[in-house]
Amino acid sequence: MYDQFRRLGPKEFSGTTVPFAAEGWIQSLEVHFRYLNMGDVDRVRCATYMLRDDASFWWEGAEHMIDLATLTWVRFKEIFDEKYFTADIRGRLKREFMTLRQGDMIVAGFFMKFYRGCHFLPLIARDVFEKLRHFLDGLQPTICRDVMLMRPADYAAATTCAFQAEKALRDIEFEMRSKRQQHQQSPQPNKKSFVGPPKA
C-alpha cells in the first residue's frame, strides 16, 4: 500500500503560513487516498510520513498529546487545521466570501475565489438556488445583466455565461478602440483660411 502511495508522487509538506496551501496539501492527499481506497490508519501514516522540516517538528510535539492507536483521519485533519488553518482564518474567509464581489477582477479570478469560498460555507454550496444567486450577486453589474439575459439554469451554466459575457464585452471594447484609432489616424481635410470677400 505504501509503495503504491509513493509511486503516485504525493507532495511533501514542510509547513506554511498560507492557509490555502495547507488545505490544498490535504486535498491532494485525499485524491490519492480515495484512489487507493485507504482506511483511516493508512491515511494518517501516509500523511505523517510526508511531513518535513517545521511540519515534522510540529507533529513530533502534537503526537505526544493524542492516542495514535485511535486517531482517525478526520481527527488528524482537525489537529492539522488547528495549526495551519485555524478557526480565526476560516471565520475571516467565510466573512470575505459573504461579501465577495468581482470588482476589477476578471471572471476567472472571481470564479476561483467563489469556488474556494464555497468550501467554507457548505450551506450555500449545497443549495443550488442560493449558490446561483450568490454568484450572480457578486458579478459586475454589466456582466450580471448579460448573464441574466441568457437565463442560466444553474451555477455551472451561469459560470459559462459569465465567461461568454466577459468575452463579448472585451470584443466590443476592442472594436470601439480600433475605430477610435482609425478615426484619429485618418487624414483630416485641409481647411482654407478665410481671406474675406473679393475686392471690387
N, C-alpha and C positions, 0 to 999 in steps of 0.2 A: 504493500500500500504506500509506504513512504517513498520507495523508489519511483513508483508511478507519479506521486505528487511532485517529486523533484524534477522528473522529466518534463513536467508541464511548464517549468520555468517560473515559479512563483516569485514575486518581488520580496526582497528583504525589507525590514523596517527598522530604521535607526532612530526614530523619534522625530517629531516635527512640532512647529508652532502654528502650522496651517491646518485648521480643523478638517477641511475638505480632503487634504492629503491623507490624514489618518482614516477618515471614513472611506476614502477610495481604496486604501490598502485592505481594509476589512472586506469590502465588497468584492475586490479582485480575488481574495482568498475564497470567498464563498462560491464564486463561479467554479473554481477548481474542486471545492468540496462537493458541490452538487454533481459535478461530472463524475467524480469517483464514488459518489454515494457514501460518503464518510459519515460515521457516527460521531457523537459528542466527544468521546475520549480522543479519537484520532484527530479531530478538528483542533482541539486545544493543543495537543502535542505538536502538530504541524505548525500552528500559528506561533507558538513559543519558540520553536526551532528556528523560525525566520527572523526573530528579534536580534538586533545588533546594536552595538555601541550604547548610547544613552538608554534606548528602549530595553536593552538586555539588563542593564544595571537596575532600571526601574522594576522589571519583572522579578529580579532576584530578591528585591525587598518586598514586593507585593505578595509573592507566593508563600512567604512565611506567615501571612495573616489569613490564609484560606486553606480549605481542605481540598487538596488536589484530587483525592480519590472520588469526590462527589462533584467536582467542578464541571458544570455544563458549558456548552458553547455560548448560550445566552448570557450566563453569568460572567463568562470571560469577557464578552463584549461590553457588559455593564462596567466591569472593572477597568477595562481599556478606555471606555468613554470618560470615566471619572478623571482619568489622567489627561487624555488627548482631545476629548470632545465634551467638555463639561456642560452641566445644566445651564450655566450662565450663557455660554456660547450658543447652545441650542435655543435658549429663550430669545437671545438677540436676533438670531437668524429667523425665528418664527415671526418676530415683530417686523423685521425687514421684509419678509415675504408678504405679510398682510398689507403693506403699503407699497409694494413693488410697482413701479411704473417704468415704461420703456424710456421715456425722456429722449435723450440724444443717442441712445444705444441703437444699433442695427437690430433687426428682428432676431438674427441668430444669437446675439448676445442676450437679449431679453428672454428668448426661449430657453437658453441654458440656465439662467438664473431662476426662471419659473420652474423648470424641471427639477433643479436641486431643491428649491423651496418646498415643493410638493412632498419631499421626503420628510420634512419636519411637521407638516400638517396633513396627516393622512385623512382626517375628516373631510377636507376639501378634495384631496387627491382621489378618494374613493367615491365621491359624489359626482356623477357625470355632469349634471347641470351646474353645480356650484363651481366645478373646475373650469368649465367653459366660460361661465360668467366672470370668474376672477381673471382669467386670461384676457378676455375682451376688455375688461375694465382697465387693465394695465397697458394696453396698446396705445400708441399715439392716436389722437382723435381722427386724423385723416386715414390712417391705416385701418383703424377700428371701423370707420364708416364703410370703407371699401369691403372689408371682411363681412360686415353685416349684410351688405348688398348681395353677397354670394350665398347667404343663408347656410352656413356650415351646420351640419347635423350634430357634430360633437367636437371635442377638444382636438382630436387628431386632424379632422378636416379644417378646423379653424387655424391651426398652425400652418397647414399647407396654403390656405387662403392668405394668411398674413405674409408669407414669403412671396406669393404671387403679387399681392397688392404693393409690397415694397418695390419689387422689380418694375412694376408698371409705373410707379411714381418716379423711379430713377430714370426710366426710359423717357418719360415726359420731360423731366428736368434736363436731361442730356439734349433732347431735341430743341428745347427752348434756348439753351445756352448756345447751341450750334447756330440757330437762327440769328441770335443777337450778334454773335461774332461775324457772321456773314454780312449782316447789315452794317456793322462798324467798319468792315474791311472793304465794302463796295465803294467804288469811286463816286464822290458827290459831284453833281453838275456844277460847272463854274458859273458863279453869279457875276453878272456885269455890274460894274459900279454905276450909279446914277449920275449922269452928266448934265441933266437939265434939258429943257426944250431946245430944239434947234433955233439958231439965231436967224432972224429975218434978213 
